[in-house]
Amino acid sequence: MDAFNQTGQNDRKARRGLDDEGVVSVILHPNSASDPQVKKLQKALMDWINSYTHEDRLLVRDMANDLYDGQLLLSLLSKASGEEIPHHDFAQSEVSIKQNLQTMFKFVADMYHIDAQEDDDRWSVEAFYRKDLCAILHFCIALAHQFKCKTQLPSNVKVAAIHRLTKGGAIQNKTVMHDLTGDELLWASGNGGGDSALPGARAASTAKRDSIIEFGAPKSQTDVFDTLFDQAPEKLQQVKDLLQQFCNKHLNKLSVNVRDLGVQFQDGVYLVLLVGCCAGFFVPLDRFHITPITRSEKLHNVKAALSLMRTFEVEMSFVQPGPVVDGDLKSTLRVLYALFGKYKAVQ
């Protein structure tokens, strides 16, 4: 039995239809709620919002409870844009609060083309009203990017959120993974969107140190990926497309979408999740670093994924964790192709 069916399977279509399924609440997984990077992100956003709203004696102290009604964010938008935004002052009823939220979302869509529909429905009136912290964070991060927030946001923050649903008269829990931030240094430098971090070059001595731990049979001769990279770049793209489709088929169960194979598997988080999805095994969140910061944490994640692959008897060629962390596409493709070879028929 697929463990994700019981502990957290969800896909993007399901997330888009969560309101129809009867969401009762959305809360952060305890591991994510206590994650220092998530706390740092919230503080950075609150400091930034308060820099606009303190003159109105409006201060954010709790992201969900203070922002769900849109009052503070409308104040921020009015000051940041220089535009008056007609809305209900001191809205208290459900109707007036939801009208304010609709006004706010329409304003940012019309003025700045920040549209939740184009952004995978990551926020909505209903999500805000039920104090969905993930939706509120997604929206605030989009505003921070739009208005060039001077407070540095932490990069590559991911969270797991528990969606409690009513379906057929029963309560069900689904866990959804959310990418909150990307490479925020790119945003800060004005180069825009950070869905991915730039792979950094590493010294040869670092690679040598990482090669102490090796997975798979020793690589004594060239393999198909050496040939593809050297002699058949057009076929290489076809393989990349195939593997990307394979990854998204499984990771979409957790509302994760992969766009760059060389970058998005660097920290090992998606690699651990992909192995779990393919094998029908829920990997406990305390077994890996869900928001890795240091190189050692990323190496830990990649090693954990490769160890799981050995446990599930996935045959693969010689792979070192270090190059995967460094963004070496060839190494990453070898790992993904090994998973594809064993689980390509798994739905």
RODO-2510 file (C-alpha; in nm, 4 decimals, decimal comma):
residues 347
     n   res          X          Y          Z
     1     m     0,0000     0,0000     0,0000
     2     d     0,1279     0,3489    -0,0897
     3     a     0,2040     0,5121     0,2442
     4     f     0,1455     0,8540     0,0970
     5     n    -0,2210     0,7676     0,0513
     6     q    -0,2529     0,7648     0,4275
     7     t    -0,0005     1,0238     0,5361
     8     g     0,0029     1,2894     0,2707
     9     q    -0,0626     1,2166    -0,0955
    10     n    -0,1763     1,5175    -0,2918
    11     d    -0,1213     1,6580    -0,6354
    12     r    -0,1517     1,9972    -0,7917
    13     k    -0,5034     1,9352    -0,9212
    14     a    -0,6099     1,8277    -0,5757
    15     r    -0,4643     2,1445    -0,4266
    16     r    -0,6531     2,3533    -0,6787
    17     g    -0,9730     2,1777    -0,5768
    18     l    -0,9180     2,1727    -0,2025
    19     d    -1,1994     2,4191    -0,1349
    20     d    -1,4403     2,1885    -0,3168
    21     e    -1,3206     1,8938    -0,1086
    22     g    -1,4061     2,0751     0,2138
    23     v    -1,0933     2,2050     0,3812
    24     v    -1,1352     2,2411     0,7544
    25     s    -0,7890     2,3801     0,8278
    26     v    -0,4334     2,4017     0,7009
    27     i    -0,1461     2,3990     0,9499
    28     l     0,2277     2,3656     0,9224
    29     h     0,3750     2,0286     1,0034
    30     p     0,5378     2,0556     1,3504
    31     n     0,8838     2,0068     1,1979
    32     s     0,8240     2,2971     0,9606
    33     a     0,6669     2,5155     1,2285
    34     s     0,9796     2,4809     1,4416
    35     d     1,2231     2,5168     1,1513
    36     p     1,4564     2,8140     1,2209
    37     q     1,4492     2,9136     0,8528
    38     v     1,0690     2,9295     0,8514
    39     k     1,0755     3,1437     1,1650
    40     k     1,3405     3,3653     1,0081
    41     l     1,1265     3,4059     0,6965
    42     q     0,8223     3,5068     0,8972
    43     k     1,0202     3,7601     1,1008
    44     a     1,1728     3,9131     0,7883
    45     l     0,8300     3,9524     0,6289
    46     m     0,6760     4,0960     0,9457
    47     d     0,9590     4,3493     0,9797
    48     w     0,9121     4,4530     0,6185
    49     i     0,5329     4,4888     0,6470
    50     n     0,5635     4,6807     0,9741
    51     s     0,8020     4,9269     0,8089
    52     y     0,5029     5,0386     0,5993
    53     t     0,2183     5,0074     0,8471
    54     h     0,3648     5,1309     1,1770
    55     e     0,2629     5,4894     1,0977
    56     d    -0,1001     5,3741     1,1089
    57     r    -0,0291     5,2016     1,4398
    58     l    -0,0867     4,8696     1,2694
    59     l     0,1720     4,6060     1,3515
    60     v     0,2042     4,2419     1,2533
    61     r     0,2954     4,0123     1,5390
    62     d     0,1428     3,6908     1,4044
    63     m     0,1296     3,6257     1,0304
    64     a    -0,1912     3,4238     1,0265
    65     n    -0,3968     3,6038     1,2903
    66     d    -0,2953     3,9562     1,1901
    67     l    -0,3038     3,9275     0,8110
    68     y    -0,5929     3,6931     0,7338
    69     d    -0,8471     3,9776     0,6977
    70     g    -0,6352     4,1817     0,4547
    71     q    -0,6532     4,5023     0,6600
    72     l    -0,2786     4,5375     0,7204
    73     l    -0,1882     4,4239     0,3717
    74     l    -0,4252     4,6773     0,2158
    75     s    -0,2490     4,9453     0,4194
    76     l     0,0865     4,8200     0,2927
    77     l    -0,0336     4,8130    -0,0683
    78     s    -0,1731     5,1646    -0,0457
    79     k     0,1546     5,3054     0,0867
    80     a     0,3827     5,1016    -0,1399
    81     s     0,1843     5,1806    -0,4552
    82     g     0,0761     5,5357    -0,3708
    83     e    -0,2781     5,4398    -0,4669
    84     e    -0,5945     5,4698    -0,2615
    85     i    -0,7661     5,1323    -0,2430
    86     p    -1,1353     5,1580    -0,1468
    87     h    -1,2253     4,8955     0,1119
    88     h    -1,4174     4,8358     0,4316
    89     d    -1,2385     4,9934     0,7272
    90     f    -1,2303     4,7726     1,0364
    91     a    -1,4156     4,4916     0,8622
    92     q    -1,5413     4,2336     1,1095
    93     s    -1,8126     4,0333     0,9372
    94     e    -1,7264     3,7425     0,7109
    95     v    -1,8843     3,9199     0,4141
    96     s    -1,6905     4,2446     0,4566
    97     i    -1,3615     4,0656     0,5233
    98     k    -1,3981     3,8521     0,2117
    99     q    -1,4895     4,1597     0,0081
   100     n    -1,1693     4,3272     0,1261
   101     l    -0,9688     4,0200     0,0305
   102     q    -1,1276     4,0139    -0,3141
   103     t    -1,0443     4,3831    -0,3548
   104     m    -0,6840     4,3214    -0,2509
   105     f    -0,6298     4,0301    -0,4880
   106     k    -0,7910     4,2181    -0,7778
   107     f    -0,5723     4,5215    -0,7122
   108     v    -0,2430     4,3276    -0,7261
   109     a    -0,3614     4,1331    -1,0306
   110     d    -0,4609     4,4478    -1,2213
   111     m    -0,1682     4,6654    -1,1133
   112     y     0,1178     4,4181    -1,0957
   113     h    -0,0074     4,1043    -1,2713
   114     i     0,0391     3,9053    -0,9512
   115     d    -0,2261     3,6435    -1,0106
   116     a    -0,2877     3,3422    -0,7893
   117     q    -0,4378     3,1470    -1,0800
   118     e    -0,1117     3,1781    -1,2699
   119     d     0,0778     3,0970    -0,9527
   120     d    -0,0709     2,7521    -0,8930
   121     d    -0,3584     2,8871    -0,6803
   122     r    -0,1258     2,9374    -0,3886
   123     w    -0,3624     3,1844    -0,2254
   124     s    -0,7341     3,2586    -0,2341
   125     v    -1,0028     3,4395    -0,0396
   126     e    -1,1063     3,1190     0,1338
   127     a    -0,7480     3,0245     0,2181
   128     f    -0,6828     3,3646     0,3749
   129     y    -1,0090     3,3626     0,5680
   130     r    -0,9343     3,0260     0,7253
   131     k    -0,5874     3,1621     0,8233
   132     d    -0,3903     2,9322     0,5952
   133     l    -0,0354     3,0387     0,6815
   134     c     0,1115     2,8905     0,3640
   135     a    -0,1241     3,0947     0,1443
   136     i    -0,0481     3,4107     0,3443
   137     l     0,3269     3,3502     0,3196
   138     h     0,3102     3,2863    -0,0553
   139     f     0,1210     3,6125    -0,1080
   140     c     0,3483     3,8197     0,1173
   141     i     0,6590     3,6826    -0,0540
   142     a     0,5134     3,7788    -0,3933
   143     l     0,4545     4,1327    -0,2619
   144     a     0,8037     4,1479    -0,1121
   145     h     0,9505     4,0593    -0,4509
   146     q     0,7295     4,3112    -0,6305
   147     f     0,8221     4,5987    -0,3994
   148     k     1,1883     4,4996    -0,3665
   149     c     1,1832     4,4238     0,0036
   150     k     1,5049     4,5530     0,1634
   151     t     1,4913     4,2895     0,4349
   152     q     1,6819     3,9830     0,3169
   153     l     1,4545     3,6793     0,2978
   154     p     1,6118     3,3370     0,3577
   155     s     1,6602     3,1338     0,0418
   156     n     1,5135     2,7955    -0,0534
   157     v     1,2656     2,7668     0,2318
   158     k     1,0346     2,4673     0,2002
   159     v     0,7526     2,3667     0,4342
   160     a     0,5202     2,0731     0,4775
   161     a     0,1584     2,1701     0,5426
   162     i    -0,1136     1,9420     0,6761
   163     h    -0,4492     1,9920     0,5035
   164     r    -0,7377     1,8624     0,7098
   165     l    -1,0300     1,7781     0,4827
   166     t    -1,3826     1,6520     0,5142
   167     k    -1,4645     1,3946     0,2500
   168     g    -1,7587     1,1593     0,2564
   169     g    -1,8329     1,2547     0,6147
   170     a    -1,4836     1,1579     0,7300
   171     i    -1,1841     1,3710     0,8260
   172     q    -0,8700     1,3103     0,6218
   173     n    -0,5232     1,4619     0,6472
   174     k    -0,3099     1,5348     0,3422
   175     t     0,0442     1,6661     0,3546
   176     v     0,1468     1,9128     0,0847
   177     m     0,5002     2,0377     0,0220
   178     h     0,5385     2,4095    -0,0491
   179     d     0,8377     2,5890    -0,2003
   180     l     0,8172     2,9303    -0,0341
   181     t     1,1361     3,0994    -0,1509
   182     g     1,3984     3,0379    -0,4146
   183     d     1,7357     3,2074    -0,4523
   184     e     1,6581     3,5321    -0,2724
   185     l     1,9995     3,6747    -0,3537
   186     l     1,8863     3,6896    -0,7155
   187     w     1,5762     3,8822    -0,6136
   188     a     1,7823     4,1151    -0,3954
   189     s     2,0199     4,1840    -0,6850
   190     g     1,7285     4,2689    -0,9115
   191     n     1,7726     3,9683    -1,1393
   192     g     1,4369     3,8196    -1,0454
   193     g     1,2954     3,4885    -0,9715
   194     g     1,4424     3,2388    -0,7581
   195     d     1,2806     2,9093    -0,8255
   196     s     1,6308     2,7739    -0,8368
   197     a     1,9698     2,8472    -0,6916
   198     l     2,2711     2,8838    -0,9131
   199     p     2,4965     2,5805    -0,8812
   200     g     2,8278     2,6887    -0,7328
   201     a     3,1667     2,5655    -0,8375
   202     r     3,3536     2,3617    -0,5787
   203     a     3,7232     2,3111    -0,5246
   204     a     3,8757     1,9825    -0,6322
   205     s     3,9728     1,9094    -0,2747
   206     t     3,6057     1,9298    -0,1677
   207     a     3,5026     1,6870    -0,4399
   208     k     3,7777     1,4502    -0,3347
   209     r     3,6598     1,4624     0,0274
   210     d     3,3000     1,3889    -0,0764
   211     s     3,4078     1,0929    -0,2889
   212     i     3,4933     0,8918     0,0215
   213     i     3,1310     0,7734     0,0239
   214     e     3,0379     0,6052    -0,3016
   215     f     2,7162     0,4407    -0,4138
   216     g     2,6654     0,1839    -0,6844
   217     a     2,9167    -0,0217    -0,8751
   218     p     3,2540     0,1463    -0,9445
   219     k     3,2499     0,3348    -1,2720
   220     s     3,5467     0,2048    -1,4673
   221     q     3,4331     0,3001    -1,8162
   222     t     3,2107     0,5470    -1,9941
   223     d     2,8365     0,5005    -1,9698
   224     v     2,5395     0,6155    -2,1749
   225     f     2,5393     0,9588    -2,0133
   226     d     2,9035     1,0192    -2,1042
   227     t     2,8107     0,9387    -2,4623
   228     l     2,4985     1,1573    -2,4576
   229     f     2,6827     1,4569    -2,3192
   230     d     2,9776     1,4195    -2,5554
   231     q     2,8186     1,3034    -2,8799
   232     a     2,4390     1,3341    -2,8802
   233     p     2,3155     1,6583    -2,7199
   234     e     1,9847     1,6371    -2,9093
   235     k     1,9109     1,2949    -2,7578
   236     l     2,0255     1,4200    -2,4191
   237     q     1,7399     1,6710    -2,4191
   238     q     1,4940     1,3922    -2,4927
   239     v     1,6250     1,1948    -2,1950
   240     k     1,6025     1,5023    -1,9727
   241     d     1,2414     1,5612    -2,0810
   242     l     1,1574     1,1960    -2,0135
   243     l     1,3113     1,2043    -1,6662
   244     q     1,1459     1,5363    -1,5842
   245     q     0,8065     1,3902    -1,6739
   246     f     0,8825     1,0871    -1,4589
   247     c     0,9838     1,3021    -1,1611
   248     n     0,6784     1,5257    -1,1861
   249     k     0,4444     1,2286    -1,2224
   250     h     0,5478     1,1183    -0,8749
   251     l     0,6355     1,4470    -0,7040
   252     n     0,3086     1,6075    -0,8107
   253     k     0,1555     1,3816    -0,5456
   254     l     0,3145     1,6270    -0,3019
   255     s     0,2363     1,9348    -0,5140
   256     v     0,6025     1,9595    -0,6138
   257     n     0,6876     2,0604    -0,9699
   258     v     1,0382     2,0094    -1,1075
   259     r     1,1595     2,2462    -1,3782
   260     d     1,5388     2,2140    -1,3533
   261     l     1,6806     1,8664    -1,2919
   262     g     2,0324     1,9875    -1,2282
   263     v     1,9357     2,2467    -0,9691
   264     q     1,6253     2,1336    -0,7844
   265     f     1,7756     1,8042    -0,6670
   266     q     2,0951     1,9644    -0,5353
   267     d     1,9883     1,9863    -0,1719
   268     g     1,8580     1,6288    -0,1717
   269     v     1,5103     1,7155    -0,0422
   270     y     1,3236     1,6332    -0,3625
   271     l     1,5448     1,3310    -0,4165
   272     v     1,4431     1,1839    -0,0801
   273     l     1,0777     1,2601    -0,1517
   274     l     1,1004     1,1118    -0,5019
   275     v     1,2429     0,7836    -0,3710
   276     g     0,9647     0,7698    -0,1141
   277     c     0,6934     0,8392    -0,3713
   278     c     0,8291     0,5794    -0,6137
   279     a     0,8675     0,3106    -0,3487
   280     g     0,5404     0,3877    -0,1699
   281     f     0,7325     0,4679     0,1454
   282     f     0,6696     0,7735     0,3616
   283     v     1,0058     0,9130     0,4684
   284     p     0,9676     1,0647     0,8173
   285     l     1,0475     1,4355     0,8068
   286     d     1,2914     1,4010     1,0947
   287     r     1,5103     1,1666     0,8868
   288     f     1,6352     1,4446     0,6569
   289     h     1,6772     1,8214     0,6503
   290     i     1,3674     1,9695     0,4893
   291     t     1,5281     2,3150     0,4642
   292     p     1,9003     2,2414     0,4366
   293     i     2,1357     2,5363     0,4654
   294     t     2,4852     2,3999     0,4936
   295     r     2,6659     2,1777     0,2492
   296     s     2,6843     1,9017     0,5096
   297     e     2,3053     1,9064     0,5471
   298     k     2,2612     1,8788     0,1709
   299     l     2,5116     1,5946     0,1551
   300     h     2,3229     1,4215     0,4366
   301     n     2,0025     1,4406     0,2306
   302     v     2,1586     1,3061    -0,0883
   303     k     2,3267     1,0246     0,1016
   304     a     1,9937     0,9419     0,2683
   305     a     1,8248     0,9210    -0,0727
   306     l     2,0985     0,6991    -0,2167
   307     s     2,0867     0,4745     0,0900
   308     l     1,7102     0,4368     0,0453
   309     m     1,7682     0,3411    -0,3172
   310     r     2,0071     0,0680    -0,2059
   311     t     1,7497    -0,0483     0,0479
   312     f     1,4889    -0,0782    -0,2278
   313     e     1,7424    -0,2540    -0,4541
   314     v     1,7577     0,0150    -0,7196
   315     e     2,0388    -0,0744    -0,9577
   316     m     2,2579     0,2207    -1,0499
   317     s     2,6048     0,3059    -1,1682
   318     f     2,8731     0,4617    -0,9545
   319     v     2,7475     0,7860    -0,7963
   320     q     2,9074     1,0256    -0,5506
   321     p     2,6841     1,2539    -0,3380
   322     g     2,9170     1,5532    -0,3747
   323     p     2,8672     1,6177    -0,7484
   324     v     2,4880     1,5955    -0,7059
   325     v     2,5056     1,8663    -0,4378
   326     d     2,7308     2,0712    -0,6662
   327     g     2,4694     2,0621    -0,9415
   328     d     2,6521     1,8234    -1,1728
   329     l     2,3746     1,7361    -1,4165
   330     k     2,5337     1,4137    -1,5381
   331     s     2,5515     1,2717    -1,1843
   332     t     2,1943     1,3740    -1,1099
   333     l     2,0665     1,2175    -1,4304
   334     r     2,2377     0,8893    -1,3441
   335     v     2,0482     0,8771    -1,0139
   336     l     1,7147     0,9726    -1,1709
   337     y     1,7578     0,7243    -1,4553
   338     a     1,8197     0,4468    -1,2034
   339     l     1,4878     0,5321    -1,0343
   340     f     1,3172     0,5506    -1,3734
   341     g     1,4465     0,2074    -1,4651
   342     k     1,2914     0,0473    -1,1590
   343     y     0,9721     0,2516    -1,1154
   344     k     0,8729     0,3694    -1,4649
   345     a     0,5624     0,1485    -1,4581
   346     v     0,4541     0,2675    -1,1117
   347     q     0,1620     0,5095    -1,1208
***
